[in-house]
Each structure stands twice: as C-alpha cells, then as structure tokens.
Amino acid sequence: LEVKECVEIMSSKEAALSELSADLVNVTLALAAQMLVQGGKASNLRDGVVKAKENLHNSKAWKKFRDMVSAQGGDVDTIDFPAQYSQAKFSAEVKSSQSGYLVSLNALEVGLVGVNIGAGRKTVDDPIDKTAGILFQKRPGMHVVEGDVLATVYTERGDQLANAVQRILDSCTFSADQIELPPLITNFVTNEGVED
C-alpha cells in the first residue's frame, strides 16, 4: 500500500505534511535530490532537496508521475480516483497489545508477511495480488494505547489473515518510556566524501 501513500502525498499537501508520512517524504526528497545532482539540475544535495520539495508542493511531481503512468500504458484513473481501485476481499486490524511507545517493527518479518498475503513473491513466477498490503497507522516513536490500531492488513487470502495479524503484532516492540529515534538519514556519501 506504499503506492497508495505516495499518491496521497503527491496529490495532497496535507498528506505530505502528516506525521505518519514524514519518513517517506524525507527519504524520497533525499533520493530525488541525489538524482537532481547527478542530472545536473542541482548544484548540491541541499539545493536538490529544496528543488524536490518545491516540485512536490507545486504539484509538478504529481503531474510528472501522471505522465509517467500514462506513458507506460497505465490507467491514470486509478491514481486520480483511488477509491475506484479494486479493494481486497479480506482485511483485519492489528491492534496494540499494550500501552506505551512503539519502539520498532521487524522489517524483515513485515516483508515476509507481505509475501504471504500476496503483496510480494517467493519466486519470479508467483502472481502479485494488487489489492494486498499492510497499511500502518502508527510508526516507531509514536505513543499507543492498548487497543489502538497499529496497522491494517489487506488480502485476497483469507486463510492467511489471522496469521498475518499475529506476526505483525509479534514484530512490534514497545516501551513504557519515550524513546529517541535515530534520524533516517544521517549523512550523504558523494564523490567528494561524506556530507551532513
């Protein structure tokens, strides 16, 4: 469901500024900045981040994404009207088993769950379920109360749903104390060396 989140971020300033989307936006801006530097459109990474952020907020990124979808034969209506996109037959919420701070998620385990519900492949021949995915409502560092929805699992494989919910819950670690999360990006490595 990351694609859905990306579409929401590019098409809505409110989504781009939400706390839940901040990590995705920041990493994407850093990657875009690097591409702008390599393409000669920005003089350095900081300039690239500024330009990428400007294009996110002035909707140029959204327009270019739509052009790319169309150029590859994609149906632009699926991104213009995401509510019309096919929905998974089964869904279930992953609810917090305790109150406190969500410290971490085991990304490997979440990825393996994604494969089991059809959002990924075990082999190159496996089909992808385009409606399958895991949508997180909470991220590490956030305070949760027992019973809060941490994530929602979507799939066509109803027989995998209960197992997926339990595995995602088991992949979470909690703390009673607020934690300081390290930044997602600490430095940029370039031909000139390491930059802050």
Solvent accessible surface area in square Angstrom, and as a share of the most:
residue,aa,sasa,rsa
1,L,59,0.30
2,E,110,0.49
3,V,106,0.61
4,K,87,0.37
5,E,39,0.17
6,C,42,0.25
7,V,8,0.05
8,E,72,0.32
9,I,12,0.06
10,M,37,0.17
11,S,62,0.40
12,S,37,0.24
13,K,107,0.45
14,E,135,0.61
15,A,23,0.18
16,A,7,0.06
17,L,130,0.65
18,S,43,0.28
19,E,108,0.48
20,L,60,0.30
21,S,8,0.05
22,A,32,0.25
23,D,50,0.26
24,L,36,0.18
25,V,14,0.08
26,N,80,0.41
27,V,52,0.30
28,T,70,0.41
29,L,13,0.06
30,A,9,0.07
31,L,112,0.56
32,A,30,0.24
33,A,0,0.00
34,Q,52,0.23
35,M,137,0.61
36,L,42,0.21
37,V,45,0.26
38,Q,135,0.60
39,G,54,0.52
40,G,64,0.62
41,K,136,0.58
42,A,9,0.07
43,S,97,0.62
44,N,72,0.37
45,L,4,0.02
46,R,161,0.59
47,D,41,0.21
48,G,0,0.00
49,V,39,0.22
50,V,96,0.55
51,K,77,0.33
52,A,10,0.08
53,K,92,0.39
54,E,102,0.46
55,N,46,0.24
56,L,23,0.11
57,H,51,0.23
58,N,62,0.32
59,S,37,0.24
60,K,123,0.52
61,A,32,0.25
62,W,36,0.13
63,K,121,0.51
64,K,119,0.51
65,F,52,0.22
66,R,77,0.28
67,D,82,0.43
68,M,97,0.44
69,V,30,0.17
70,S,64,0.41
71,A,89,0.69
72,Q,147,0.66
73,G,70,0.67
74,G,36,0.34
75,D,84,0.44
76,V,27,0.16
77,D,75,0.39
78,T,49,0.29
79,I,16,0.08
80,D,46,0.24
81,F,105,0.44
82,P,53,0.33
83,A,96,0.75
84,Q,138,0.61
85,Y,80,0.30
86,S,77,0.49
87,Q,125,0.55
88,A,18,0.14
89,K,152,0.65
90,F,72,0.30
91,S,61,0.39
92,A,29,0.23
93,E,84,0.38
94,V,0,0.00
95,K,101,0.43
96,S,4,0.03
97,S,63,0.41
98,Q,77,0.34
99,S,61,0.40
100,G,6,0.06
101,Y,42,0.16
102,L,0,0.00
103,V,42,0.24
104,S,45,0.29
105,L,45,0.22
106,N,78,0.40
107,A,83,0.64
108,L,130,0.65
109,E,43,0.19
110,V,23,0.13
111,G,41,0.39
112,L,82,0.41
113,V,1,0.01
114,G,8,0.08
115,V,30,0.17
116,N,34,0.17
117,I,0,0.00
118,G,0,0.00
119,A,43,0.33
120,G,18,0.18
121,R,125,0.46
122,K,152,0.64
123,T,78,0.45
124,V,131,0.75
125,D,126,0.65
126,D,43,0.22
127,P,100,0.63
128,I,68,0.34
129,D,27,0.14
130,K,156,0.66
131,T,21,0.12
132,A,9,0.07
133,G,2,0.02
134,I,26,0.13
135,L,48,0.24
136,F,49,0.21
137,Q,64,0.28
138,K,48,0.20
139,R,51,0.19
140,P,35,0.22
141,G,23,0.22
142,M,31,0.14
143,H,92,0.41
144,V,0,0.00
145,V,82,0.47
146,E,114,0.51
147,G,38,0.36
148,D,42,0.22
149,V,39,0.22
150,L,1,0.01
151,A,0,0.00
152,T,14,0.08
153,V,0,0.00
154,Y,55,0.21
155,T,0,0.00
156,E,77,0.34
157,R,90,0.33
158,G,29,0.28
159,D,122,0.63
160,Q,53,0.23
161,L,25,0.12
162,A,82,0.64
163,N,73,0.37
164,A,3,0.02
165,V,31,0.18
166,Q,91,0.41
167,R,52,0.19
168,I,0,0.00
169,L,34,0.17
170,D,100,0.52
171,S,10,0.06
172,C,12,0.07
173,T,70,0.40
174,F,37,0.15
175,S,30,0.20
176,A,91,0.71
177,D,105,0.54
178,Q,131,0.58
179,I,51,0.26
180,E,164,0.74
181,L,64,0.32
182,P,104,0.65
183,P,90,0.56
184,L,110,0.55
185,I,62,0.31
186,T,91,0.53
187,N,61,0.31
188,F,40,0.17
189,V,122,0.70
190,T,31,0.18
191,N,156,0.80
192,E,153,0.69
193,G,32,0.30
194,V,103,0.59
195,E,62,0.28
196,D,116,0.60
